[in-house]
Amino acid sequence: MTSLATSSLVPKPSLRRRAERGLFGLVTGLEWLGAIILAVLFAVVMAAVLRRYVFGGGFVWSDELAIWLNVALVAVGAPLAATSALAMRLDVIVRLLPAGAQRLASVFADAVAVHGSLVLAFGGASVVALVGGSSTVLGLPESLRFAAFALGGGLTVIVVLWRAALDSSWPAALASLLLGIGLYLAAQSVTGFFVETPSLVAASLAGLGLILGAPLPYALLAGVSLSGAFGGLLPEPAIVQNTVSGVSKFLLLAIPFFLLAGELLTAGGLAERLVRFAASLVGHWRAGLAQTTLMSSVLFSGASGSSVANAAFGAKVMAPALIARGYPPAHAAAIVAGVSMLDNIIPPSIAFLILATATNLSVGSLLVGGFVAGGVLALALAIGIHLSVREVVDAAPKASGQERAKSFIGALPAIGLGVVVVVGIRFGVVTVTEASALAVAYALVACLALRSLNIGTVFGALRKSATEAAAVGMLIGASAPFAFLLAVDRVSDQMAGLVTALGGGPYAVMLLANLVLLVAGLFLDIGAAILLLAPLLLPVAISAGLDPIQFGVILVVNLMIHGLTPPLGILVYVVSGITRVPAGAVFRAVLPLLATLLVALAVLCLGAAAWPSLPPSFKELF
């Protein structure tokens, strides 16, 4: 009786609280579904690897099934790629507006996301109705891949509007829906205004959506869709076909696996062992803890491949230690953000995987180039730290040989992962995707052997990795139709003509390319910039006599530096969000490191531009 009376006094959850719980349940369910797909994907690839290298055979169906599972992973994560922290929204400009204008911009941004989602939903449904036949290997209907994206697009509309209603209001969500539908219908109409380069219209409209704060993948889809009203050659079903084709590549499976391997190392405590080993090597130097942070990043790069993951780890582990030693909070955050850019340079690098996907360059050769560039950049950062840290004296006693040996042995499991991956890829023992799956298996076995993982942390790593991989995959897929428009409009030929007007030599090409990348990197995520610009700039570089591998490495280095520059500066925002240090203060504090990185970039560019004119006997030494 008492319990009934007491329960009757408990207020019922409000409508808002129910809505929050409902959205949380939907998002969590999608994350878990993504984790399950990623686990099955890993099992399929590892089974094929074991079959091929242990039993001397292979499964006919494994590669195609793995690709289909990756498509499903991206489709499931599509709603998360529109609303989570990985939505790649450029909201810096919107934040400068008055409150009323910010609310209006938010409505337009969500409308752009709704438009892009409707393209996936209805375009996917159209392809399902048009495509027939079955997979020759799996025997499954080909339409399933497009149906997954149609479902993902529909769920994205729901999640975007649900989130908008909670963050703003239901009338604002309704306004976004109606405006998104209006944009979608406008894209299906014929305006009569045909332009010579529809890709320019797509870029302008996508850029406008990005400035308003729309998620980048959906801004790209909306821009390509709206270009159809001005003579664009991609109808809605073709946009979805290009999107699905963009993520249906076996090489891209390495991205979720490398992300998962890095998460397992961090969750299992092996990353902290790398820190202890780094401290034994450089902790006694001037600015010893800052140099330890740099050395830790260099070592962690060989196991992660994700600068964002390293930035998050450094912000949680290294930044508090730096602050405790007397470093100003903004300076500590800047050091962590600055050194994190190395993870996408030193192999294995997810950025190089994306570059290889966009240009068909050799992954193994890019990894070798990444080692060279990573060494130059690490040296530049070490000099920058040495010159900029003057008010803090934190050098530790020099570690003895025995202490270094002990810390090295403790760090061997994590160091060994990078060696296994890079050596296996470079010498052709395994493919990139197989190496990434072996990296996950290695990390699992190492952490379980050390009893530093449990089932809960493994599933947590799966959830996080699946969400991040889906966001990257969604960006790759959305960039594919945009890249198709650029190719149809022969933008690369126009760029080559501009270079010819400037002289056409390797130095002119290198200068122009870096100027383009420096501007584009201010507003584009590194993945999108690689996917859109690399196919345009690489042919021009090759025609000027530049080595394509060297040029590709410089392209990635240039764009990674933009992880530290406003307004996008993703590495700064990751560290700022975790450490609670204002992003503006971090941007100011990172300037000395940014200056040394730009000097290092100039050295790499001069070397690459001079390479074609060097004697063949000298080149053979390398």
N, C-alpha and C positions, 0 to 999 in steps of 0.2 A: 504493500500500500504506500509506504513511504517512498519507495523508488519510483512508483508511478506518479506520485505527486511531484516529486523532484524533477522528473523528466519533463513533466508538463510545463515547468517553469523555464526550461531551457529554450531560449529563442531559436526559432527555425532559421536555418541559413538564409541569408539574403539572396536575392536573384543574382546580384553581382558575384557573391561568393560561389554560388552554384555554377555560374558561367566560368569563373576562374578555374574551378575544379574540373569542369568539363573540358576546357581547353588544355589544361595540364594533363588530363588523362589521355586526350587524343595525341598530344605531342609525345608523351611518354610511350604510348603504344607504338607510334611510328619509330621512335628511337629503338625500342626493343625489337621491332620487326626488322629494322636495319641491322641490328646486332646479330640476329639469327641468320639473316641472309649472308652477312659477312663471315660468320662462323662456317656456314655450309660452303661458301665460296672457298674459304681456306682449306676445308676438308677435301673438296674436289681437286684443287690444284696440287695439294700435298700428296694425295693418292696417285695422281698422274706422275708426279716427280718420283715417288718411290717405285712405281711400276716401271718407269723408264730407266732409272739408274740402278735399281737393285735387281729387278727381275728381267731387264733387257727387253721390255716391250712398252706399250703405251695403250691408253684408252682412246678409241676413235672419237668418242663423244665429249671428252673432258674439256677441250679448249672451247668448243661452241657453248657447252653448258655454262662454263665459267663466264663467258661474255654475256650470256643471257642473264645470269645472276647479277652481274655488275650493272646491267641495264635496269634490272629490278631494284637494285640498291639505290641508284640515282633517282629513279621514279618515286620510290618510297620517301627519299629524303628531300624531294622537291619542295614540299611545304615548309620544311625546316630551313631550306636555303633561302626562303623568302622572309622569314620572321625572326630567326635566331640571331645570335651574335655573329654568325658566319654569313649574314645576308649581303655583305659587301655594299653597304649603303654609304654614300658620300654625303653625310649630314653636316659637315663642317660649315658649309655656306648657309644652310638653312638656320643653323644656330645663331647666326648674326642678325637674323630678321626679328622684328617685333613679335610678340606672342601671337597676335591675331594672324599675321602672315605665316608664322610657323604652322599654325593649325590648318590654314588653307593649303600650304605646301604639302602637309602630311596627307590631306585628302587626295591631292593630285598624285602624290607618290604611290599611295595605295591603289589608286585607279590604274596607274601604269602597271603595277604588279598584277592587278585583276585582268587587265588586257592581255599581258603575257601568259597568264595562266589559262585564259579562255582559248588562246591560240593552241596551247598544248592539249586542252580538253577536247575542243571541237575539231581541231586539226587531226589529233590522234584518232578520234572517232571516225573521221572521214577516211583516213588511211586504213583503219580496220575494215571498213565497208568495201574498200577498193582492192585491198591486197588479198590474194589467194595463195594457195599452195602451202606446203609444210617444209620444215627444215629437213634437209636430206639426211642429216646425221641423227638429230633428236626425234624426228617424226612429229614435232609439235607445230601447230599452226604459226606461220610467220606473223600473223596479226597480233599475237600475244605481246610482243615487244612494244608495239604501238599502243595497245590497250593499256599497258602499264603506265605509259606516259599520259594517256588520256585520263586515267584515274588519278595520277599524281597531280595533273593540272586542276581537276575538279576539287581535290582535297586542298590544294593551295588556295583556291578562291575562298573556301570555307575558313581556313586558318587565318588568312590575311584579314578578312572582314571580322572574324571573331576577335582577333587581336586588336584591330582598329576600334571596335566597339568598347573593349575594356580599357584601352589606353586613352581614348578620346570620348566617344559617345556613339550610341546606336544611330542617331541621325547622320553623324560623320561617316560611319560605316556604310549607311545606305547611300549617301552622296558619292562615296568612292565606287560603290557597285554600279550606280547609274552612269557615272562618268566613264567607268571602265567599259561598260557595255556600249556606251556611245562611241568611244575610241575604237572598239572592236568592229562596230558596224561601219564606222567611217573608213576603216582599213579595207572593208569589202567593197566599197563604192568606187566609182570611176570619176575622178575629178576633172579629167580633161587636161590637167597640167602635167605634161610629161617632161621630165628632166633628163639630161644626157647621162648623168651619173646618179642613178637611184641610191647607190651606196652612200653618197654624200647626204641625201635626205635621211637615210636610216641612221647614219652617224649623228646627225644634228638632233634628230628626235630622241635617240637613245641618250645623247649627252644631256639634253634638256631634262629627261626623266632622272638621270643620275644626279644632276644638280639639285633637283627637287627632293632627292633622298630616296628614290626608288631602288630596290635591290638590283644590282648590276645584271645578273642573268636575265631577269624579266624585262629590264629596260632594253637590252639587246633584242630580245624576241619582239617586244612591242615596236621598236624602231624598224626592224626588218618587215614586220607585218604592215605598218603604215606606209612603208615605201612602195607597196603594191599599188596604192592609189595614185602614185606618181610615175608609174611605168616600171616598177620593180618586177623582176622575172621570177619571184618565188611566191606562188600561191600558198595558202595556209597548209595544205597537206604536204607540200614540198618542204616547208619550214620544219615540220615535225620529222619528216624523213631524214633531213640533214641533221637534225638534233640527235635523233636516235643513232644515226650512222656515226656521228661524232664521238659517242661514248661506246660504240661497239668495236673497240680495238683491244686486242689481247694485252698490248703493252700497258694500257691504262690500269690493268689489275694490280700493277706494282704500287700504285699510289695508296690504296687502302691498306695494303700489307706493310709498307714502310711506316705509315702512320701508326698502325697497330703495334709494330715492333718497338717504335719509340715510346708509345704509351706503356707497354709492358715493362720496358727498361726503367722508366720513371716510377711506375707503380711498384716495381719489385725492388727498388732501392739501388739498382746498379748505377744509375746516373750519379748518385751521391758518392759512390766509390770512385767514379771518375774525378769528382771534385777533390777528393782527398789526395788522389795521385797527382793532380795538377798542382795542388798546394805544395806538395813535396818537391816539385820541380822549380816553381817560380815564386813560391810564397815569400822567400827571403829578399826578393828584388824590391826596389822602390815601388810604392803603390802595389805591394805584394798581393793583397786580396783582389784588387782590380785586375792585375795580371793573371791571378788564379781564375777569375771569372772568364777571362779571354781564353786561357788554355783549356778550361773545362768545356767551353763552347767548341773549340777546335776538336777535342776528343769526342764530344757528344755528336758532332756533325757526322762522324763515321758510322753512327748507329741510327740516326733519326731521319735526316733529309728534310725536316720541316723547321723553318725558322720560327714560325709561330709557336710550335710546340716548345722549342728551346727558350723562346722569350717568356712563355708562361712558366716554365720550370725555373728559369733564372729569377723571375720576379717573385716567385714564392720562396726560393731557397737562398739565392745569392744577394738579392737586394736588401733584405732585412739584416744580413750579416754585414754588408757594406755600411749600412746606416749605423749599426751598432759600433762599428770601428771608427765612426766620426765623419763619414762621407755625408755631405748634404743630400737629402732625399732625392732631389731632382738630378743631382750628379750620379748618384747610385743607379737610379732608373735609366739614365742615359747610357751608362756603361753597359748595363744588361741588354738594352735595346740595340746598341751599336754592335756588340759582339755576336748577337743572335743572327745577324744577316749572313754569317758564314755558313750556316747549316744548309742553305740552298746553293752554296758554291762548292763546298768540300763534299765529295761523294760519300754515300749515295744521295743524290739531290732530286727532289720532286720537280723542281724547276727545269732541270735538264730532261727529265722524262717528258714533261709537257712540250719542251722545245723539240725533242726527237719526234714526238707525235705530230707536231705541226709541220716539220720540215724533212722528215725521214733521214736526219743525220744519225751517224753511228753513236749509240749510247756509250759504248766503251770508250771511244775517242773523246767524247765530251767529258767523261769522268776523269780521264787523264788531264785534260785541259783545266778541269775544275781543281785538281790538286795544285797545279802551278798557280792559277789565279788565287786560290785560297791561301797559299803560302805568302803571296805578295800582299794580300789584304790583311792577313793576320799580322804580318810585320808592320804594316802601316798603322793598324790599331794599337799595337804594342807601343809604337813611337808616340801616337796620339795620347795614349793613357799616361805614358811617362812624362810628357810635356805638360799635360793639363792638370794632373794631380799634384798640387804643390802644398796645399794646406793640411794634408793628412799624412801622418807618418805611421804606417801599419806593417812595416816589414817584420816578418816572423823570423825566428832563428833558423838558420840553414839546416835542412833535413840531412841526417846522416845517410850513408849509403844503405845501411840496413833498413832505415825507415822508408827510403824510396823503394827498395826492393819489396818490402812488405806491402806498401800501398799499390805498387805495380801488380803484384800477384792478386790483390783484392779487386783491381780494376780489369784484370785480364778477360773475364767473361764478357764485359761490355766492349772492350777493345777488339776482342776476337770476332765479334759480330760484324764490325765494319770491315775487318780483313777478309772474312769469308765472303761477304757480299761483293766487295770491289774486286778481289782477285778472281772470284768465280765469273764475274761479268767480263772483266778485262781480257782474260785468257780464253774466253769462249767455252768454259766448262758448263755453264748453265745460262739460260736466257735471263733477261732482267726480271721478268715476272716470276720465274722459278727461284731466282736469287732472293726476291722479296719474300716469297713464301717460306723459303729456308730461313730467312731472318726472323720471321715470326716463330717458327718452330724452335730455332736456336734460343730466342729470348724466353720462350715458354719453358724449355728444358732447363736453361740456366737459372731462371728465377725459382722454378719449382725445386730444383736440386738444392738451392740455398734456402728453401722454405720461406721465401719472401713474398710469395703470392698465395692468394686463396681464390676460391670460386667467385666470390663477390667482386674482388678487384679485377679479375679476368673479364667478367661480364661488363664491369664499368669501363674497362679499356675498350671492349668491343663496341659499346654504345657510343662512346666519344669518337672513336676512330671511324665508325660507320657514318656518323653525322658529318664529320669533317670531310670524309671522302665523297659523300653525296653532294656536298656544297661545291667541292672542286669539280666533280663530274658534271654537275648542272651548269657550271660556268663553261666547261669545255664544250658541252653539248650546245649551249645557247650561242657560243661563238662560231660554231660551224656554219650556220646559214649566213651569218654576217660575213665570214671569210669568203663564202661562195659569191656573195654580191661584189665584194672587192675584186675577186678574180675575174668575174664577168665584165666589170667596168674597167679592167686592165689598169688598175691603179698602180701596180708595180711598174708598168711601162712608162707611165707618166712620171713616176719618181725617178726612173732611170734617165728620162729626158732632162729632168732638173739637175741630176748629178753630172750629166754630160755638159750641160751649160756651165757648171762650176769647174770643169776641167776633166772630170771622169777618172782621175787617178786615185790610188788607194787612200791618200791622205784626205782628199776632198770627200770621198765616200765615208770615211771614218768620221770626219767632222760632221757631215750632214746627218749620218745615222745617229750619232750621239746627241745631236741637237734635237732630232725627232724624238728619241727615247727619253731625253731629259724632260721634254715638255709633256709627252704622253704619260710618263710615269707619275707626274703630279696628280693625274686624275683617274688613271686606270689601275686596277689590281694587277699584280705582276703576271698572274696566269692569263688574264684577258689580253694584256699587252703583248705577251709572247705569242699567243694564238693569232692575234690580229696583225701584228707588225712583222714578226719573223718571216712569214711567207712573202711579204712585200720587200723587205730589206735584203734578205739573203741573196736573191738573184742579182741584185745590183752590186752587192759586195763581191760575188763570184766574178761578175763581168769586169770588175776593176782589178782582179788578180788577188784579192784577199783570200786567205785560207778560210773555208767555211766553218771549220771547227773552232778556230780562234775567234772568228767573228761571232759565232754563236755563244761562246763563253763570255765575250765582252758584252753582248746584248743582255745576258742574264745578270752579269755584275752591275751594269748600269741600272737595270730595273730594280735589283735588290737594294741598291743604295736608296731608292725612293721609299723603302720601308721606314726611313728615318726623316723624310721630308714632309712638311705640310703641303696640301691639306689632308692627304690620305694617310700617309705614315703609319701603316698598320702595326708595325713592331712597336712604335711609340705608344699607340693607343692600347695595345695588349698589356704592355708593362704598366702604363698609366692606370688602366682599369684595375689591375690587381694590387698595385702599391698605393693607390689612392692619391698619387701625386698628380697635380694638374698637367694636362698634356702640353699646354703652352710652355710651362717651366721646363719640361723634359725636352721639348724641341729646342729651346735656347741652350740647355746644358749639353746637348749632343753636337753642337756646332763644331767644336774642335775635332771630334772624331769624324764628323762628316767631311771636314776639310782634308784630313789625311786620306780618307777613302777616295775622294775626288782626285787627289794627287796620284794615288795608286792606279785609279782608272786611267788617268792620262798616260802613265808609264806603260800599262798594258796596251793601250791603243797605239802608242808610238811603236811599240815592239811589233804589234800585228801589222801595222801599215808598212814598216820597214822590212818585214819578213820576205815579201816577193822579190826584193832586190838583193837579198843576201846570197852569197855564193852557195852552190849546191853542196860543196864539201862541208860547209859550216852547218847547213841544215841537217845533214846526215848524223851529226853528233847528237841531235835531239830526236 
